[in-house]
Amino acid sequence: MNRLHLEWPFFEPEHRRLAQEVWGWAQKNLAEHPEADLDSTCRHLVRALGEAGFTRYAVGGQAYGGAKESIDTRAVCLIREALAYHHGLADFAFALQGLGSGAITLYGSPTQKARYLPKVAQGQAIAAFALSEPQAGSDVGGLATLAQREGEAYVLNGEKTWISNGGIADFYVVFARAPGSQGAKGISAFVVEAGTPGLEVAERLEVMAPHPLATLRFQDCHVPHAQRLGQEGEGFKIAMQTLDIFRTSVAAAALGFARRALDEALARTTTRRMFGQTLADFQLTQAKLAQMATQIDAATLLTYRAAWLRDQGRRVTLEAAMAKLVATEHAQQVIDAAVQLWGGLGVKKGQVVESLYREIRALRIYEGASEVQQLIIARELLKAYREREEVSV
């Protein structure tokens, strides 16, 4: 993989050292695992990433096992990019440790942080983020799961779906609304441990690139007040701030997939002979390779701009949306081009480019589909324009 982007001014020396460390570890440890034993593979990967010290970067707060006091977005992105290049499921395992516990890092009480974060950081507990519902994916304000206060507990009723790590997680950060509330108002966040009475894994979901996914059902599930994150009604803000951290890292994972696809395309086109020359000697091939490399660099610039800005304490809703949109869409095009350059072998199960083709497709949907990112970008642009106009009047 071309890693010249590590020389860009977005990074500190510690980021470059981390990138080299993750890369070396991935080369040594990420052999392919059989898809038939998906749950065991994910558990193994989480433990291995914890033992290697990488899941510490998914957690904020050194007192709770985190690598730093706050989550270093650039570090998370560099880890995801390297893992995705080598093994899609390893990237998934790492990412969910951060997404699943991010709300606890941001809004957890000292007691909650001490209970959950050290185990997440060490790879000894698996986290999950339970936001999406059958009728509420990108539209968080449309969620219908209810949290009714009863004495010293909340009683949760409803259904969550497309929950990553569903069925293998040790705890879930669950978002539910107060009865009678609408839209973004009235939503609260709770930590619900696996095995809590009333929490059921209703269905395991199989998708084109195997990952542990499930539908969860809550039926009179009693959750103590002490398990609520932040204040009552802060759930929408908690969800959005958590996504703002990790949405940029989705772009970084797309970069990893795209870089691997380009390398596979280069390897194939420089060795495959046809009509008396290599495939790489054809101008059509060279044009395609140039386009692929340019798309990757453009996406890389947007991705690490967003990561750098967030690490400077900036609000990055616009920049993160741009990064995710461009990186995932470009990666899809790069990988499709790699499959085409591989010809018939490109669609043979077991080939790297075939696996990448399946891996990339979901990234254009989860944590906000590409169309939703476009809406976010336009909303932010219009908001900024109207604010400028008000000042100038």
C-alpha positions in Angstrom: 0.0 0.0 0.0 1.2 3.5 -0.8 1.4 5.2 2.6 2.8 8.5 1.5 -0.2 10.3 3.0 1.3 9.6 6.5 3.8 12.4 5.6 1.0 15.0 5.3 0.9 17.7 8.0 -2.4 16.3 9.5 -0.3 13.9 11.6 2.0 14.0 14.6 4.9 11.6 15.0 2.9 9.5 17.3 0.3 8.9 14.6 2.9 7.8 12.1 4.4 5.4 14.7 0.9 4.0 15.4 0.1 3.5 11.7 3.4 1.6 11.3 2.6 -0.6 14.4 -0.9 -1.4 13.3 0.3 -2.2 9.7 3.0 -4.6 11.0 0.6 -6.3 13.4 -2.0 -6.7 10.7 0.4 -8.3 8.3 1.5 -10.8 10.9 -1.8 -11.6 12.6 -4.7 -11.2 10.2 -4.9 -14.4 8.2 -8.3 -15.1 6.8 -10.8 -16.7 9.2 -13.6 -19.1 8.2 -16.9 -17.3 7.7 -18.8 -20.3 9.0 -17.8 -19.5 12.6 -18.5 -15.7 12.5 -19.2 -15.1 16.2 -16.1 -16.9 17.4 -14.0 -15.0 14.8 -15.3 -11.7 16.0 -14.7 -12.5 19.7 -11.2 -13.7 18.8 -10.5 -10.5 16.9 -11.7 -8.2 19.7 -9.5 -10.1 22.2 -6.5 -9.9 19.9 -7.0 -6.2 19.2 -7.2 -5.7 22.9 -4.1 -7.6 23.7 -2.2 -5.7 21.0 -3.3 -2.4 22.7 -5.3 -1.0 19.8 -8.8 -1.0 21.3 -7.5 1.4 23.9 -7.8 4.0 21.1 -11.5 3.4 20.9 -12.0 4.6 24.5 -11.5 8.0 26.0 -10.0 8.5 29.5 -6.7 7.1 30.6 -8.1 6.3 34.0 -10.5 3.9 32.3 -8.0 2.2 30.0 -8.1 4.7 27.1 -5.0 5.6 25.2 -5.7 9.3 25.7 -8.0 11.5 27.8 -10.2 12.0 24.7 -10.7 9.9 21.6 -8.0 10.7 19.1 -10.0 10.7 15.8 -6.9 10.5 13.6 -5.6 7.5 15.5 -9.0 5.7 15.2 -9.0 6.5 11.4 -5.4 5.2 10.9 -6.2 2.0 12.8 -9.4 1.4 10.7 -7.7 2.2 7.4 -4.9 -0.4 8.2 -7.3 -3.0 9.5 -9.7 -2.6 6.6 -6.9 -3.0 4.1 -6.0 -6.4 5.6 -9.3 -7.8 7.0 -12.8 -6.4 6.8 -14.0 -8.2 9.9 -11.1 -6.9 12.0 -12.0 -3.4 11.1 -15.6 -4.1 12.0 -14.5 -5.6 15.4 -12.4 -2.5 16.2 -14.9 0.0 15.1 -17.7 -1.4 17.1 -15.7 -1.2 20.3 -15.6 2.6 19.7 -19.1 3.1 18.4 -20.6 0.8 21.0 -18.9 2.6 23.9 -18.5 6.1 22.6 -21.6 7.4 24.3 -20.2 6.1 27.6 -17.0 7.9 27.0 -18.9 11.1 26.2 -21.7 11.0 28.8 -21.1 8.2 31.2 -20.8 8.8 34.9 -17.5 7.9 36.6 -19.3 4.7 37.9 -20.5 3.8 34.4 -17.1 4.5 32.9 -15.3 2.4 35.4 -17.8 -0.5 34.9 -17.6 -0.7 31.1 -14.7 1.2 29.5 -11.7 -0.7 30.9 -13.1 -4.0 29.6 -13.8 -2.5 26.2 -10.3 -1.0 26.1 -8.8 -4.4 26.9 -10.9 -6.3 24.4 -12.6 -8.2 27.3 -16.1 -7.0 26.6 -17.9 -6.4 23.3 -19.9 -3.3 22.9 -22.9 -2.4 20.6 -24.8 0.7 19.6 -28.6 0.1 19.3 -30.2 3.1 17.5 -31.8 1.9 14.2 -35.3 0.5 14.1 -37.5 -1.0 11.4 -39.0 2.4 10.6 -36.2 4.6 11.9 -32.7 4.3 10.4 -31.3 7.6 9.2 -34.3 9.4 10.7 -33.4 9.1 14.4 -36.2 11.3 15.4 -38.6 8.6 14.1 -37.6 5.9 16.6 -40.5 4.3 18.4 -39.0 2.3 21.2 -40.4 3.5 24.5 -38.8 4.1 27.9 -41.6 4.4 30.5 -40.5 5.5 34.0 -41.6 3.2 36.8 -40.3 3.8 40.2 -36.5 3.3 40.2 -36.4 1.9 36.7 -37.3 2.6 33.1 -39.3 0.0 31.3 -38.2 -0.4 27.6 -40.6 -1.8 24.9 -39.8 -1.8 21.2 -37.5 -3.2 18.6 -34.1 -2.4 17.2 -32.7 -3.8 14.0 -29.5 -3.9 12.0 -27.6 -3.8 15.3 -23.9 -4.6 14.8 -22.6 -7.1 17.3 -26.2 -8.1 18.0 -26.2 -11.4 19.7 -22.6 -11.4 20.8 -22.3 -8.0 22.6 -21.9 -7.9 26.4 -23.8 -4.6 26.6 -25.8 -2.3 24.3 -26.2 1.5 24.3 -29.9 1.7 23.6 -31.9 4.8 22.6 -35.6 5.1 23.5 -38.1 7.8 23.9 -40.5 8.9 26.6 -44.2 8.1 25.9 -45.9 11.0 24.2 -42.7 12.6 23.0 -42.0 13.3 19.3 -39.0 13.9 17.0 -35.7 14.5 18.6 -37.2 15.5 22.0 -37.7 13.0 24.7 -35.1 10.5 23.6 -32.8 9.1 26.3 -29.8 6.7 26.2 -29.3 3.6 28.4 -26.7 0.9 28.9 -28.5 -2.4 28.8 -26.5 -5.5 29.6 -26.9 -8.7 27.6 -29.0 -11.1 29.6 -31.2 -8.4 31.1 -34.7 -9.9 31.4 -37.0 -8.5 28.7 -34.1 -8.2 26.2 -34.3 -10.8 23.4 -32.2 -11.4 20.3 -35.2 -11.8 18.0 -33.4 -12.6 14.8 -29.8 -12.9 13.5 -29.4 -11.1 10.2 -27.3 -12.4 7.3 -25.8 -9.9 4.9 -23.6 -10.1 1.8 -20.4 -9.4 3.7 -20.8 -11.6 6.9 -20.9 -9.5 10.1 -22.7 -10.3 13.4 -26.0 -8.4 13.0 -29.3 -8.8 14.8 -32.8 -7.6 15.6 -33.3 -6.9 19.3 -36.7 -7.0 21.0 -37.4 -5.2 24.3 -40.5 -6.5 26.1 -41.0 -5.0 29.6 -37.3 -4.7 29.9 -36.5 -3.0 33.3 -33.4 -0.8 33.2 -32.3 1.0 36.5 -32.1 4.8 36.5 -28.4 4.3 37.2 -28.0 2.9 33.6 -29.2 6.0 31.9 -26.5 8.0 30.2 -26.5 11.8 30.7 -29.8 13.6 31.5 -33.2 12.4 30.5 -34.0 13.7 27.0 -30.4 14.1 25.9 -30.4 10.9 23.8 -30.6 12.6 20.4 -27.6 14.8 21.2 -25.7 11.8 22.6 -26.3 9.8 19.5 -25.3 12.6 17.1 -22.1 13.4 19.0 -21.2 9.7 19.0 -21.8 9.5 15.3 -19.8 12.6 14.7 -16.7 10.9 16.2 -17.0 7.6 14.3 -18.6 8.7 11.0 -15.2 10.0 9.9 -13.7 6.6 10.7 -16.1 5.0 8.3 -14.5 7.0 5.6 -11.1 5.8 6.8 -12.3 2.2 6.5 -13.4 2.9 2.9 -9.9 4.2 2.2 -8.4 0.9 3.4 -10.7 -1.1 1.2 -10.0 1.1 -1.8 -6.2 1.0 -1.3 -6.3 -2.7 -1.2 -8.3 -2.8 -4.4 -5.8 -0.5 -6.2 -2.9 -2.7 -5.1 -4.7 -5.8 -6.3 -5.5 -4.0 -9.6 -1.8 -3.1 -10.0 -0.6 -6.6 -9.3 -3.1 -8.1 -11.8 -2.6 -5.6 -14.6 1.2 -5.7 -14.5 1.3 -9.5 -14.7 -1.6 -10.5 -16.9 -0.5 -10.7 -20.5 -2.8 -10.3 -23.5 -2.3 -9.4 -27.2 1.5 -9.5 -26.7 1.8 -7.1 -23.8 0.6 -6.7 -20.2 -2.8 -5.3 -19.4 -1.1 -2.4 -17.7 0.5 -1.4 -21.1 -2.9 -0.4 -22.5 -3.8 3.3 -22.3 -7.4 2.4 -21.2 -5.9 0.5 -18.3 -3.6 3.4 -17.4 -6.5 5.9 -17.5 -8.5 3.7 -15.1 -5.6 3.2 -12.7 -5.0 7.0 -12.7 -8.6 7.7 -11.9 -8.6 5.1 -9.1 -5.5 6.7 -7.5 -6.8 10.2 -7.8 -10.1 9.2 -6.2 -8.3 7.7 -3.3 -6.2 10.7 -2.7 -9.1 13.1 -2.9 -11.0 11.0 -0.3 -7.9 10.8 1.9 -7.6 14.5 2.0 -11.3 14.9 3.1 -11.1 12.2 5.6 -8.0 13.4 7.5 -9.1 17.0 7.3 -12.2 16.0 9.2 -10.3 13.9 11.7 -7.7 16.7 12.2 -10.4 19.4 12.7 -12.2 17.2 15.3 -9.0 16.7 17.2 -8.6 20.5 17.3 -11.9 20.6 19.1 -13.9 21.8 16.1 -17.5 20.8 15.2 -17.2 18.6 12.1 -20.7 17.7 11.1 -20.1 19.2 7.6 -16.6 17.9 7.1 -17.4 14.4 8.4 -20.4 14.1 6.1 -18.3 15.2 3.1 -15.6 12.7 4.1 -18.0 9.8 4.5 -19.9 10.6 1.3 -16.8 10.9 -1.0 -14.7 8.2 0.6 -17.4 5.5 0.5 -18.7 6.5 -3.0 -15.2 6.6 -4.5 -14.2 3.4 -2.8 -17.2 1.7 -4.4 -16.0 2.9 -7.8 -12.4 2.0 -7.2 -13.3 -1.5 -6.1 -15.7 -2.0 -9.0 -12.9 -0.9 -11.4 -10.5 -3.5 -9.7 -13.0 -6.3 -10.2 -13.3 -5.3 -13.9 -9.6 -5.3 -14.4 -9.4 -8.7 -12.8 -11.9 -10.0 -15.4 -13.6 -13.3 -14.7 -11.5 -14.0 -11.7 -12.8 -10.8 -10.1 -16.1 -12.3 -9.4 -14.8 -15.7 -8.2 -15.6 -16.2 -4.5 -12.4 -16.2 -2.5 -10.6 -13.6 -4.5 -9.7 -10.4 -2.6 -11.4 -8.1 -5.0 -14.6 -10.1 -4.8 -14.5 -9.9 -1.0 -13.9 -6.1 -1.2 -16.9 -5.7 -3.5 -19.1 -7.2 -0.9 -17.5 -5.4 2.0 -17.7 -1.9 0.6 -21.4 -1.9 -0.3 -22.7 -1.5 3.3 -20.5 1.5 4.1 -22.5 3.6 1.7 -25.6 3.0 3.9 -24.7 2.6 7.6 -24.0 5.6 9.9 -26.0 7.6 7.4 -26.6 6.7 3.8 -24.9 8.7 1.1 -28.2 10.5 0.4 -28.4 11.5 4.0 -24.9 12.9 3.9 -25.9 15.0 1.0 -28.8 16.4 3.0 -26.5 17.1 6.0 -24.0 18.9 3.7 -26.7 21.0 2.1 -28.3 21.8 5.5 -24.9 23.0 6.9 -24.2 25.1 3.8 -27.6 26.8 4.0 -27.3 27.4 7.7 -23.9 29.0 7.3 -25.1 31.1 4.4 -28.2 32.4 6.3 -26.1 33.3 9.3 -23.7 35.3 7.1 -26.6 37.1 5.5 -28.1 38.0 8.9 -24.8 39.5 9.9 -24.4 41.5 6.7 -27.9 43.0 6.9 
